[in-house]
Amino acid sequence: MINFEEELKKFQPSLEVEEVEEAVYNHDLTDMTDLLQAMFKEDRNTGV
């Protein structure tokens, strides 16, 4: 039977995952919330 506690102790994340995580956190990425805020701001400025 697999001892999950022992397996979790051995686990080491992939370097590729860590690199991707760092790249995502270090870049200012536009998401859906940013797009909606820009649209609402534009609507308020144009009076629509």
C-alpha positions in Angstrom: 0.0 0.0 0.0 1.2 3.5 -0.7 2.1 5.7 2.3 1.0 9.1 1.1 2.7 10.9 4.0 6.1 9.5 3.0 5.5 10.2 -0.6 4.6 13.8 0.2 7.9 14.2 2.2 9.8 13.1 -0.9 8.0 15.4 -3.3 10.0 18.2 -5.0 8.2 20.5 -7.4 9.5 20.7 -11.0 11.8 23.6 -11.8 9.8 24.4 -14.8 6.7 25.0 -12.7 8.7 27.3 -10.4 10.0 29.2 -13.4 6.5 29.7 -14.8 5.2 30.8 -11.5 7.9 33.4 -11.2 7.3 34.7 -14.7 3.6 35.0 -14.1 4.0 36.9 -10.7 6.7 39.2 -12.1 4.7 40.4 -15.1 1.8 42.8 -15.1 -0.8 40.6 -16.9 -4.2 42.0 -18.0 -7.1 39.8 -16.8 -10.8 39.9 -17.3 -11.2 42.2 -14.3 -8.8 44.8 -15.7 -10.7 44.7 -19.1 -14.1 45.2 -17.4 -12.7 48.1 -15.3 -11.3 49.8 -18.4 -14.7 49.4 -20.2 -16.6 50.9 -17.3 -14.2 53.7 -17.0 -14.5 54.5 -20.7 -18.3 54.3 -20.4 -18.3 56.8 -17.6 -16.0 59.2 -19.5 -18.1 59.1 -22.7 -21.5 59.3 -20.8 -22.9 56.1 -22.4 
